[in-house]
Amino acid sequence: MGTSTLSRFQRGALAQLVSEGHHTYQDMADA
């Protein structure tokens, strides 16, 4: 149960990190 909650949190954090990284990449490409 604890591990399941942790992995769900990690997936959310990873998705957010990827989303922010992609946005930053687009900003640099536009520059």
Backbone as XML, in Angstrom:
<?xml version="1.0"?>
<chain id="A" units="angstrom">
  <residue number="1" name="MET">
    <atom name="N" x="0.835" y="-1.194" z="0.000"/>
    <atom name="CA" x="0.000" y="0.000" z="0.000"/>
    <atom name="C" x="0.875" y="1.251" z="0.000"/>
  </residue>
  <residue number="2" name="GLY">
    <atom name="N" x="1.860" y="1.277" z="0.902"/>
    <atom name="CA" x="2.771" y="2.420" z="0.942"/>
    <atom name="C" x="3.554" y="2.546" z="-0.361"/>
  </residue>
  <residue number="3" name="THR">
    <atom name="N" x="3.997" y="1.398" z="-0.871"/>
    <atom name="CA" x="4.765" y="1.411" z="-2.116"/>
    <atom name="C" x="3.894" y="1.876" z="-3.277"/>
  </residue>
  <residue number="4" name="SER">
    <atom name="N" x="2.632" y="1.453" z="-3.269"/>
    <atom name="CA" x="1.721" y="1.844" z="-4.346"/>
    <atom name="C" x="1.524" y="3.355" z="-4.342"/>
  </residue>
  <residue number="5" name="THR">
    <atom name="N" x="1.362" y="3.918" z="-3.141"/>
    <atom name="CA" x="1.173" y="5.362" z="-3.024"/>
    <atom name="C" x="2.428" y="6.091" z="-3.489"/>
  </residue>
  <residue number="6" name="LEU">
    <atom name="N" x="3.591" y="5.555" z="-3.135"/>
    <atom name="CA" x="4.848" y="6.187" z="-3.503"/>
    <atom name="C" x="5.020" y="6.168" z="-5.022"/>
  </residue>
  <residue number="7" name="SER">
    <atom name="N" x="4.750" y="5.027" z="-5.646"/>
    <atom name="CA" x="4.930" y="4.935" z="-7.094"/>
    <atom name="C" x="3.953" y="5.868" z="-7.810"/>
  </residue>
  <residue number="8" name="ARG">
    <atom name="N" x="2.730" y="6.002" z="-7.250"/>
    <atom name="CA" x="1.759" y="6.906" z="-7.869"/>
    <atom name="C" x="2.272" y="8.337" z="-7.784"/>
  </residue>
  <residue number="9" name="PHE">
    <atom name="N" x="2.869" y="8.685" z="-6.632"/>
    <atom name="CA" x="3.434" y="10.024" z="-6.458"/>
    <atom name="C" x="4.606" y="10.221" z="-7.414"/>
  </residue>
  <residue number="10" name="GLN">
    <atom name="N" x="5.439" y="9.181" z="-7.558"/>
    <atom name="CA" x="6.597" y="9.284" z="-8.451"/>
    <atom name="C" x="6.141" y="9.468" z="-9.895"/>
  </residue>
  <residue number="11" name="ARG">
    <atom name="N" x="5.079" y="8.758" z="-10.287"/>
    <atom name="CA" x="4.577" y="8.911" z="-11.659"/>
    <atom name="C" x="4.093" y="10.331" z="-11.888"/>
  </residue>
  <residue number="12" name="GLY">
    <atom name="N" x="3.405" y="10.893" z="-10.890"/>
    <atom name="CA" x="2.909" y="12.260" z="-11.011"/>
    <atom name="C" x="4.060" y="13.247" z="-11.104"/>
  </residue>
  <residue number="13" name="ALA">
    <atom name="N" x="5.092" y="13.033" z="-10.261"/>
    <atom name="CA" x="6.242" y="13.933" z="-10.252"/>
    <atom name="C" x="7.002" y="13.809" z="-11.572"/>
  </residue>
  <residue number="14" name="LEU">
    <atom name="N" x="7.134" y="12.583" z="-12.065"/>
    <atom name="CA" x="7.858" y="12.363" z="-13.317"/>
    <atom name="C" x="7.112" y="13.011" z="-14.478"/>
  </residue>
  <residue number="15" name="ALA">
    <atom name="N" x="5.791" y="12.866" z="-14.494"/>
    <atom name="CA" x="4.990" y="13.466" z="-15.564"/>
    <atom name="C" x="5.138" y="14.982" z="-15.550"/>
  </residue>
  <residue number="16" name="GLN">
    <atom name="N" x="5.151" y="15.564" z="-14.342"/>
    <atom name="CA" x="5.285" y="17.019" z="-14.225"/>
    <atom name="C" x="6.675" y="17.443" z="-14.699"/>
  </residue>
  <residue number="17" name="LEU">
    <atom name="N" x="7.696" y="16.674" z="-14.331"/>
    <atom name="CA" x="9.066" y="16.999" z="-14.709"/>
    <atom name="C" x="9.215" y="16.945" z="-16.226"/>
  </residue>
  <residue number="18" name="VAL">
    <atom name="N" x="8.663" y="15.911" z="-16.837"/>
    <atom name="CA" x="8.739" y="15.772" z="-18.294"/>
    <atom name="C" x="8.004" y="16.924" z="-18.969"/>
  </residue>
  <residue number="19" name="SER">
    <atom name="N" x="6.837" y="17.273" z="-18.426"/>
    <atom name="CA" x="6.041" y="18.358" z="-19.006"/>
    <atom name="C" x="6.810" y="19.672" z="-18.942"/>
  </residue>
  <residue number="20" name="GLU">
    <atom name="N" x="7.399" y="19.963" z="-17.780"/>
    <atom name="CA" x="8.153" y="21.210" z="-17.623"/>
    <atom name="C" x="9.394" y="21.197" z="-18.512"/>
  </residue>
  <residue number="21" name="GLY">
    <atom name="N" x="10.061" y="20.058" z="-18.592"/>
    <atom name="CA" x="11.259" y="19.942" z="-19.416"/>
    <atom name="C" x="10.926" y="20.168" z="-20.885"/>
  </residue>
  <residue number="22" name="HIS">
    <atom name="N" x="9.798" y="19.624" z="-21.333"/>
    <atom name="CA" x="9.391" y="19.791" z="-22.724"/>
    <atom name="C" x="9.084" y="21.254" z="-23.002"/>
  </residue>
  <residue number="23" name="HIS">
    <atom name="N" x="8.435" y="21.930" z="-22.055"/>
    <atom name="CA" x="8.099" y="23.343" z="-22.217"/>
    <atom name="C" x="9.386" y="24.168" z="-22.301"/>
  </residue>
  <residue number="24" name="THR">
    <atom name="N" x="10.356" y="23.854" z="-21.441"/>
    <atom name="CA" x="11.631" y="24.572" z="-21.443"/>
    <atom name="C" x="12.353" y="24.348" z="-22.768"/>
  </residue>
  <residue number="25" name="TYR">
    <atom name="N" x="12.292" y="23.114" z="-23.286"/>
    <atom name="CA" x="12.945" y="22.801" z="-24.554"/>
    <atom name="C" x="12.325" y="23.626" z="-25.678"/>
  </residue>
  <residue number="26" name="GLN">
    <atom name="N" x="10.996" y="23.754" z="-25.672"/>
    <atom name="CA" x="10.330" y="24.544" z="-26.711"/>
    <atom name="C" x="10.739" y="26.007" z="-26.609"/>
  </residue>
  <residue number="27" name="ASP">
    <atom name="N" x="10.864" y="26.515" z="-25.384"/>
    <atom name="CA" x="11.262" y="27.914" z="-25.193"/>
    <atom name="C" x="12.660" y="28.139" z="-25.762"/>
  </residue>
  <residue number="28" name="MET">
    <atom name="N" x="13.580" y="27.200" z="-25.531"/>
    <atom name="CA" x="14.947" y="27.354" z="-26.035"/>
    <atom name="C" x="14.951" y="27.239" z="-27.555"/>
  </residue>
  <residue number="29" name="ALA">
    <atom name="N" x="14.096" y="26.381" z="-28.106"/>
    <atom name="CA" x="14.048" y="26.203" z="-29.553"/>
    <atom name="C" x="13.510" y="27.469" z="-30.220"/>
  </residue>
  <residue number="30" name="ASP">
    <atom name="N" x="12.563" y="28.128" z="-29.561"/>
    <atom name="CA" x="11.991" y="29.359" z="-30.122"/>
    <atom name="C" x="12.980" y="30.517" z="-30.040"/>
  </residue>
  <residue number="31" name="ALA">
    <atom name="N" x="13.850" y="30.497" z="-29.046"/>
    <atom name="CA" x="14.791" y="31.599" z="-28.828"/>
    <atom name="C" x="15.752" y="31.714" z="-30.004"/>
  </residue>
</chain>
